[in-house]
Structure formats: C-alpha cells, structure tokens
C-alpha cells in the first residue's frame, strides 16, 4: 500500500516556473501549501538517472532531505518515435543552458527532415514521472503518458517547453494553444497526478469535476 501524504506543506522540487505553475494548479483543490525548490533556494541535483522515474526520485529525495519536508518532483520530456525516443530524458538539455526550447524544437524538426520522415509519421508522446518523497527517503512514483502528433511551426504561447509543437490525439489544438485547465485535464502530468492522488491522497476531494467543462476537442 502506498504511503499517504498527511502534511500541510509540500515542496515542488523544481526550478522550472512552468512546471511549478502546472503542479501548483493541480494541487490547488487539495488544501496543500505549495513551496518550490527555487523559492527556497534548494540546489538542483545532477540528473544521473537513466529513466524519467529514476530522475524524478533523485530530485524528490534531494529536496525532501534538504527541506525536511515531503517533496514532489517531476521528470518529464518529449519522446519522438522516428528519432528513436529522443530527446526523452534529455529534453531539457536539448534546450541548452539558456533553456531555449525554440532551439530544441528546431532541432527536432531538422532531424526529422534529415531522416526523410514523412509528416504523417511525426508521432510523439510526452512522459511524466511524479515522485513524492519524504525526508526519510521513502518514495512513491507514478508515470503518465499522452500521445499525439508533431506540427511545425509551433502553435500557441500558452504552454511551455515543447507544448507548441505537440497536438494530442483526438484534438485540433496544440498544448501551446490550449487553456491551462484544458491541458491539465488530459496531459501526461495530469495522468501521473491522478495516480498520485488516488494512491497518496485517498481522502482528497475529486478535482476532475472542476475541469470537466474544459474540453478543446475539434468534434
């Protein structure tokens, strides 16, 4: 049985403002005081894991031990099927030291074109691993995915990272065009978060109803 979260404060182990904002939005219905690692000046550990789950766990443990509070870490990225899953766990590194995702998205387009990949085969999926760690080192980890198609040039400016080039299956808008509540309802992060809530926040109210009317489907 998963360990239950019964505290009032949770550290989001990230210095990425976009991730912190999304996770804070998802946690809003659960009466949790959310603090970020960046806000607390916590150091970012080197991501030496070979999977999203391994990297999420090492970040969560580092933040929990430094803050002496439970910490939630996200490790996520875009996997492009025709690029053998790249950039994958290196998604942030493809954006360079300045975290310029325009550079990373241009690289994906260039590599697809260099391989002669037909546009209908520009398939990709986002992966998110969420790890909830306690100061004693215990972790609970959950993984979610969302699959879709890439589009170039990117569309929209509402998301972050690779959102402008990703259109989830069954939708006409990119993640960059969707309103935040609409993306939260279907994203890889939302899928992992739903598992986290079910396992570690069993008495929390169901937040899905508040997002049920946010649906940008074309049909």
Helices and strands as residue ranges (DSSP letters): E 9-12, H 17-27, G 28-30, E 33-36, H 37-40, H 52-67, E 71-80, G 81-83, G 88-90, H 91-94, H 101-114, G 119-121, E 123-133, E 139-150, G 163-165, E 166-168, H 180-186, H 188-200, H 208-211
